[in-house]
Amino acid sequence: MYVTVLCLLSAVLGIVHLSAAEDSTSTFKPLCDIHTNNPGRRGSDNVFPQKANNSWLQIPKAELEKWYKIGELECKAYLESAKAELSSGHADFFTDPNKIPMKTQCRGRNTLLDYAGVILWPFGPYRECPTYSQCWFGILSCGKPKNEEIKTSVIPKIKAEMRTFRVPGEIPDFTKWSVRAVSLLVRVIGAEIVVPDVRYVTLGNREDILVGQYVLTRAAADTKLEIRLFELYPSVLFDWSTAHIEQYGMHNHGSLFLGGSEGRCRPWTQCRTPNNCCGCDEKSFLVNTPAAITVTDGLSRCPANTRTQPLPLCPVRDSTQPGRWIASDLPTFTPHCAADTRRNTHFHKDPSALKNQAHPGDVVNHKTFRLADHHHNGSEWFEASGDPCLVNGKEPEDGGRSHWFYAPYTCKYHFYNAVELHKCLSDQKLTHIHVAGDSMSRELFAYLSVYLGVPQIDEAELKRRTNLHSEKHVMFNSGNVMLSEGYSWDFNLGVMQLAEKAPLPNIYITNYALAHRNWPLPKFADLFNETEYHYWTKLRPASVPKPEYMFFQNAKEMSGRRNIGWVSNMFRQDSAYLTRNYTSLGFAELDEFLFSTGRYDFTSPHADGWHFGGSARQMEVVALFNMVCNDWLKNVKKV
């Protein structure tokens, strides 16, 4: 039926189908300077696509129009042929997840069509991509937008929020349906995990479309483009003032969740229905995705020195370097990591029994110690120095692989082994690392101990103790390094004051417990100014020296919904507010957005789109130590 309708529409509209081979030479421009001119995606203040300007858009408008017409034709044909499939079996748009019929209903494509009257459709030459080239794809919407129904459904919710948070002014005019209101999870996964930069373009008098551009530097036979529906923000379709958007977060009100991973009951620890149940992830994909991508060689079009000139070490106190994840266990790479090697964790039920046990850090105190004897002596990667195989998951992760490491395009991380880390800390007289916050900080605390070789209690026991608040302060010593954690879900002055007690921490990391304070921006800003900001500017004694290194963890890229009130754009706005204010206090950003974007866990029963372990969390530790040790490393070894 779909093919028949497509052929009929083609004949009526006079559109001739184009083969990918006919267009690939004109479509994909070489992009050879990515290791000097970074094209990667940075964290933004919101989840919405920016408007594409002419300097960003690398596709001729005529070519974009041509592919758009083909995609529009295909989308209309699919809608005509799949009416029955698209009209049933989905959860209602505003239904509480705890009330969705178990194992029978999801949100996704059908919910979007039911609510907005449209579906999204990929178009363009998205099934191929040469390496070191500007590859692209488009996303359009087709159907009959339910503009009046959207407006009517969301206005009461907006009015209620404006009353609650005392937002001044009136609700502005409703414009019309636009694909800009949809938040998507988009990635290309194969030998790399690359998150395309997606922006919107308006083609003449037509609806807005989305265009994604990305670059691959490595080829793999199983490369795929994944495009998932995640959230819909109907309030974007109102003509809000800049103040309403930036100061009051009016785009967030009345949002709908469309993704796959969603908590189905409370408390989640006792929920028998897993977050990833019912095939909901599959129903969040755009039709025709995941799409296999043929990756061909494009490096041969570049100058010979594109990958031969070594990358510099990444700068200290700066983890905001855009990049991609590289699968380091693929045997096609030389060097590569053994697929079955797992990191040996140092978690123990009772660490007191190991108090006097030797560990890698002890060796730096020996008279005969030579740092050169402990550097990684294997062959070097272009994208990294040291041993990136140190980063790996206990279990298979994205794409079924256990080894992924994050690699910026224009600099490289050094993967420090335990001996190097202890020597770096010893030479800089850094003896105490303190972590403050909620489960995000607790997980970082756990992996810090792994990389330093500091014995620690079992991870599950650590979680039990901190969640029950039986121990708000957990400390472990090993050699010359102390690790401590202050745990809280909200502002706790006693926990904050732990960093004032001897021995004072030299390295301090906090995350402000963002997951427990997901509030609209006005309330969030007031809360932060009255708590942490007030502590650092007014309450902390001036006589107590601040830590030499101070970091804060920003918000991740959400990929699921653990709680009904979670709205990813609200997290982004709140996190941007923290960035501005923490940096004014002398903190550096530990960029969790970069280390979570594109890393989607849809297989774990309790995947909530917020908690990441394995290589994602380990790379955060790697980045942290690069921000502390890279200047030291430049002085002791040429990298």
N, C-alpha and C positions, 0 to 999 in steps of 0.2 A: 504493500500500500504506500509506504514512504517513498520508494523509488518511483512508483507510478506518478504520484502527485508531483514529485520533484521534476520529472521529465515534462509533465504537462505545463508546469509553471515556467520551465526553461523555454519551452516553445512559445508560450504566450508573451513572455517578457523579452525574448530574443537574446538571452544570455548564453554565452558559450563557455563551457567549463574549461579551465586552464590546468594543465598538468604542472606539478611542482618543478619538473625539470625545465620547463619553458621560462620559469621566473626566478630560479634560485640565483642566477648570476647577477641579476639586477637588484635582487632583494637584499642580499647579505653583504654589506660593505665590510672590508677588513677593518679590524680594530686592534692595532698592534701595540699601542702605547699604554695598555691597561696597567702595566707594572710601574708606570711613572705618572699616569693621569687616571686616578681611581674612578671607575664607573659604578662602584657598588652602591647598594642601598643603605642609607643611614636611617637611624630612628628619627621619627618626626613627632610633632606635637599632637597629631591625630591620625586616625586610621583611613582617612578619605583620600582618594587620588587627587593629586595636584593637576592643574591645567597644563597640558603639554604646550610648550612654546616651540618656536621654529628651530631654535638651537638644540633642543633636546630631541625632537622628532626626526629620526634619521630616514624616514620612509617618504618618498615622494607622494604628495596628496593624490595624484592620479592613480598610483598603485594601490594606495589605501582604499580609494573609491572602488576600484575594480574588485578587490577582494571582499569589500563590504557588500557589494551587490550579490556576489556569490553566496556569502554567509547568510544574508537576509533571505534569499531564496530558499536555502536549505532549512533555515529555522522555521519559516512559514510552512514548508512541506512537512516537517516533523510535527509541528503543532496540529496540523490537519490529520495526520496519520495516527497520532498517539493520544487522542482526546480521552479515551477510556482509561488508559494507563496513568495519565496525569491528573485525573479528577478524583481519585479515591485513595484510601489507605494512609492518609497523612494526618498529623496532629494539627489541631487548631492553632492559629498563630500566637495568641496570647495565653495559651493554656499553661498553667503551672506544671513544671516537669513531673512533680509528684503525683499529678492526676492524669498523666498520659497512660492509656491502656498499655500494660506491660507486654513487650515482645510483639506488638501488633502495629504500632504506629511510630512514625518518625516525622521530622519536619522536612527540610531540604527542598528539592525542586518543586514538589507538588504544593507545598505550603506557600512558596513564593507565588506560584501561578494563581492559587486560590485567593491570596490576599491582594496581589498587585495586578493580576491579569497578564503577566508576562513570564517568559523564561529567558535565560541567558544562553548565548550560543558562541562558541569559539569560531574564529575565522582567520584567514590568512595562511601563510606557508608554515604552519606551526608543527608540521611533522618532520622537519629537517632543520639542521643547524650545523654549519661548519665551525670548527674551533676558531678562536681569535677573530670572531666576526660579530657584527651587530645583528643578532637574531631577534625576531619579533613575532607577535601574534596579536589578534584583536578579539574583543568581546563585545557583542551587541545584544540588545534585547528586542524581542518581537512578541506580538500579541496585541491585545486591546487593553491598554493601561486603565485601571480602575481609579482614575484620579479623584472622583467625587467620593468614592467609598474609602479611599486612603485618608483623605482629608477628614471625613466624618469620624472615622475610627480613632484618629490620633489626637484630635483637638481636645477632647475631655481629659486625656492623660497630660497633655501639655498644660492645660489650665490648672489642673491639680498640682503639678510640680511648681508652677509659677506662684501659686498661693503658698505652698509649703515653704519655699525658699525665698519668698518675698522678691521675686524678680520684677523689676519695673517695666512699664510699657505694655503694649498690646501684642497679641499674636499677629504677625504680619501676613501678607497675602500668600496663599498657596500658589506655587508655580505650575509645574507639571511633572509627570514621571521622568526620572532620569536614572540611568545605571550608576550614577555617582552616589546614590543612596545605599548601594550594596557594598558590604565589606566582604572581601574574599581572602581565602588562603591559597596562595599560588606558589608553586615551586617547580623547578626542574630537578629531577633526581636520577643519577646514574653513577658515573665515577665521581661526580661532585653533587652537592646540593646547592643550587643557586636560586635565590629569590629574585625574580624579575622586578624591575622598577615599573610600576603600572600607573599610568596617568590617563586623563580623559581628554578627548578630542571631540569637537562638534563639527560634523560634516554638513556644511550648508544649513538648510532648514530641517535636517533630520534630527533624530534623537541623538543624545550624546553616546559615544562609544568609548571603550577602554582600549588602550594599547599598552602592551607589555614589551619591554626590551631587556635583553640579557646577553651575557657573553659566557661561553664555555671555554675552558683552557685544557680540558682533558676529555677523551672520548671513551665511551663504553657502549657495548651492544644493547644494553637494557635500559637506556635513557628514556625517561617519560616526562611528559608535562602533566602536572596535576593542578586542577582548578576546582576548589571547593567553595560552595556557599558557606558563609559564616554568620553574618548578621545583616539586618536591614534597618536603616535609620530613616523612617518616614519624615522626621522633622527636618532633614536636610532639604526637603522639597518646599520648605517655607523660606521666604525671603528675609531671614534674620539679619540684624545689624551685626557688625563686627564685634561690638561690645557684648551682645547677647551670646555670640558664639564663644568668644575667648574668655569672657569673665564669668558667664553663667552656664556655659556648656549646654545650650539649648538644643543642640543636635542630638543629645543623648536620650531625650525623653521620648517614650513610646517606641523604643527599639524592639525588634523581634530577633529571636535567635533562630538561625536556620541550619546550624552545623550539625555534626554527627555525635560528638562526645558530650553527653549531658547527664548530670546527676539525676537519678530517677527516684530516689527516696532519701530520707534523713533518719539517723546519721549515716553517712556513706559507708562508714566502717562496718555497719551491720546490714547493708543493703545487698540483697541476694540478686537483684537485677543489675548487671554491670553497666557502667556508663557507655560502653561500646556495644550495647546490645542491638539486636533487631535489624541489623544491616543498615543502620542509620548513616554510617560513614559513606557507604556506596550511594545512598540517596542524596547526599549533599554535593556529589560531583556534578559538574556541568555535563550535559549530554556530549558524547564523543571524547570524554576524558575519563581516566588517564589516557593520554595519547602517546603512542610510541614515537620517538624522535630518532631519525637517522642522523648520527653525528659523523661528519666527514672531516677531512683534514683542511684546516684553513691557515695553520701556522706557516705552511710553505709560501704563503703570499706575503709574509712579514719579513723584515730584515733579519739577518742571521743572528744578531745580538739580542733579539727579543727575550730569550730565556737563558742567555749565557752570562749576562752581567749580574752579579749577585745582588740580592735585595738587602737593604740595610736592616738592622734590628729595629723593631717597633719602638716608638718613643716612650720614655718613662712617664708615668702618671697620665697615660692616655690609652684607653682601651677602645676608643670609638673608631677603629679603622675598618671600613667596610671590606668584606671579603666573602668567602664561600667555604663550605665544608668539603673536605677531600676524603674519599674512601681509601684508607691507607693499607687495607689488607688485600687489595686486588693484585693477583700475581702478575698482571700485565705491567705493573709499575716496578721500576727498579730505582731505589730499594722499595721493599714493601714489607708489611707487618704480617706475621703468621696469624692466620684467621682464628686459631684455637687458643691463642695466648690471652689470658685474663689478668687484670691487675690484681696483685696479692694485697688485699686489704689488711689493715692492722687493727681491726676491731676485736675486742676481747670482752668477755663477761666481767672480768675483774682485773683491771689494769694494775692494781697494787702489786700483784704477784710478779709483774714484769718491770717493776720500778727500776731495778738495777741491771736489767738486761741490756746488752750492747745493741746499738742500732747504728745506722749509717752515719749519723751526725757525730758520733764519738771520734771518728777517725780524724776529724779536722784539728783536734787538740793534740795529736801525736807530734813529737818533735820531727819525725821523718816524713811528715805529710807533704805531698806535692800535688797540687790541684791538677796538674797536667795528667797525672796517672788516673784521674777519675772522670775526665771528659769522655763523651761518647766518641768512640773511635770508628764507628761504621761510616758508610758512605753517606753523603749529605743530600738532602732534598733541595730542590730549587726553592720551594716554598717555606722551608723551615730549617733550623739548625738544632743540634742535639738529636734526641730520639723521639719522634712523634708517636712511636709505638707505645710510649708510656701512657697515652690516652686511649682507653678502650672500655667498652661496656662489659659488665658481668654476663649479660645476655645479648643476643642479637638485637640490633636497633633498626634504624631506618634502612629500608632496602634489604633487611635480613643480615646486615653486616655489623660487626662488633667494633670495628675501628673507624672512627671518624675524627679528624682534627680540623680546627678552624684555621684558615689561612687568609690573612689580608692580601690584597692585590699588590700593594706598594711597599710593604715591609714584611718582615718575618718574625715570628715568635721563636724564642729559644726554649726548648723543652728541657728544663733543668732536672737533673736527677737529685736524689736526696743529699748526696755529698756536696754537690755544687750549691744547693740551697743553704745548707748549714754554713758553708764557708762564706757565702754572700751575707747571710745574717750576722755571722760572727765578725766579719771585717767591718760591717757598718754598726756594730754594737746594738743590733736589733734583737732583743731577747724575749719580747712578750707580744703576742698577737691576740687581740681581743675582738670578738665578733658579737654584735648586738642585733636583736630583731626576732623574727618569727621562724617558721620552718624553712624559709629561703636561706636565712643565715645559719640555721642549724645544719642544713645539708652542706653548705659551704664549709662550715666548721669541721664536719666529718671528713670531707675530702682534703682539707688542709692537713689533717693528721696523717692521711694516707701518703701524701707527697713528701711530708717531712719525716715519716717513719716514727711518729709519736704514738705510743700505745694509747688506746682509747677504749671505752666501753663499747659493747655491741651496739650497732646502729639502731636496732629496734628498741633496745633498752634505753638508749639516749633519747629517742623519740618519746617513749613512755614517760620518762622522768620529766622532760620539759613540757610535754602536753599537759601533764597533771600538775605542773608547777610545784612539784615537790622539791625541785632543784632549779631555781632561777639562775644560779651561777654554777657553771661546771668548769673545772680547771684540770689540766693535765700537764705534767712536766716531763721533759726528756732531755737530758744533757743540758745544754744552755738555752733551750727554747721552751717557753711556756705558751700553751694555748688555753684560752678561756672564752666562755660564752655567757652572755647575759640574755636570757630568753623572756620575751613578752609579746603579747598580741596587741598591746596598746601602750600609751605612755605610762611608764613606771619610773618614777624618780629614783627609787632605790636601785633599779637595774642600770639607769643611766650613770649613777654615781659609782658604780663598780669600776669605771674607767678612771676614777680619781684616787683609787687605793693602790698602795705599793704592793708589788712592783708595778709602776706605771706602764701601760702598754705603749710600745713604740709604733705599732701598726694597729689601726682601729678601722673596723668595717661595720656599717650599719645598713639596714634596708627599710627602716621606718615601718615595718609590718604593713606594707601596702595592701595586702590581700584582706586585711581586717579593717581597713579604713577607706573602702571604695565609696567615696561620697562625691556628690556634685561639687564642682570646683569652689564655689564660695565657702561652703561649709568646710571643705578639705583645707583650704588656705587658712581659714581662721583657726582650725584645729592645729595645724602645723605651727603657726606663729605663736600659739599659746603653749606649746609643748616643747618639741625638740629645738626649734629656733630660739625660744625663750631660754632654754637651758644653756645653749652654747653662747648666747650673747649676754645673759643676765645672771643665771644661777651658778654656772660653773665658776669656782673660785679663780680669780686672776693669778693667784700664786701657784696654781697647779699647771705645769707646762702641758701644752697640747701634744698629742702624739705626732711623731715626725711624719708619718704617712697616715692620711685619713681618706677613706673611700666610702662611697655609698653605692648600693645596688639599686639600679633603676628598675622599672617594670619590664617584664618580659613581653613578648608577643603572645597574646592569648590564642589558644587553638581549641578551646573547649569551654564549657560553662559548668563550673562546679556548683555554684549557687545561683538562684534565680535573679538576684540583684546585680550580678556581675555584668558589666558592660565594658567591652574592651576599649572603646574610645574614651570612656571616663578614666580608665587606668592610664591611658596615654597622656591625657591632659593633666591628671594629678602628678604623674611621673615627671612631666616637663616642668611643672611648678617646683617639684623637689630639686630638679637639676639646676634650675636658676638659683635657688636659695642655698642649697648645699655648696655649690661652687663658690658662692659669695662668702661662705664661711671657711673656705680653704680646702674643701673636700675635692677629690678627683672621682670621676664617674667610673664605676665598674659596670660596663655596659651589658646588662643581661639581655637587652633587646637583641643585640647582634648575636649572642650565643644561644638564643632560643628561636630566632626567626628561621623558619624552614624546617625546624626539628619537631615533627608532629608525632605524638604517640597516640595511635588509635587502636592499639592492640591490647594494652593492659586493661584489666577489668575496671580499675578505678582511675583510668586516665582522666585528668580534669583540665588539661590544657594549661596548667600553671606549674606543676611540680615536675622538674626534669632531673633525672639522675644520670648515671653513666657518663658518656663522653661529653655531653652538654655541660654538666656541672664541673667535670674535670677541666674543661677548657677555661672555665671561669677562674679556676685556681692557677692555671698556666698564665693567663693574662695578668692576674694579680701579681704573681712573682716577676713577670716581665716588667711591670710598672715599678717594682721595687729594686730589681737586680740588674737591669740591662746596662745602666751606666757603670755599675761595678764590673760587669762582664767585659765591657769595652776596654777597661783598664788592665784586665788580667789575661785576656785572650783576644786575638783578632778573629772576628767571625765573618 
